[in-house]
Amino acid sequence: MFRKIHSKNSPGLGAALMDAFGSRAYAFGVRFCSVCQQHPKKIYSLMVLLMAGSLVLCFSIMRLDDPVYTKNITKPIKAASGTTANIGITIDKLQQVMALQAELQALSKKQSLTRQDSIRFAEMLKEIRVLTSTKK
């Protein structure tokens, strides 16, 4: 009923890298060995320095207490006082903003704007700011 799927048909990552960088990998290994043989004290010092730096980081910075995060307590939204007029006004404002945004997009796609276009652009932005402000 179940069939075993063998997906290991292609060579592994190492084989693929050796195919791509075969001659260069050998040359890199030879150069790395010669550099290590020429400067053993510097490489050992660098290794010890990195280990000491890691030790300092592990026991100082990583061990700091977790900062205390304060929750921003948001006040619940007040329910409407029985009238749906506020909802209707909000929907009307939203429709006006959407219409203005569509007009702004059409205006912004023009290749060259005239003076009247620029004035209308600024007026529409002001209208959107007024409509989206939270002040009543």
NORWO-V197867 format. One record per run of one state. SS is the DSSP state (a for helix, b for strand, c for the rest). FROM is the first residue (numbers start at 1). LEN is the number of residues. If there is no record, write none. Layout:
# NORWO-V197867
ss = (SS SS)
from = (FROM FROM)
len = (LEN LEN)
This chain:
# NORWO-V197867
ss = (c a c a c a c a c)
from = (1 13 39 40 62 85 109 115 133)
len = (12 26 1 22 23 24 6 18 4)
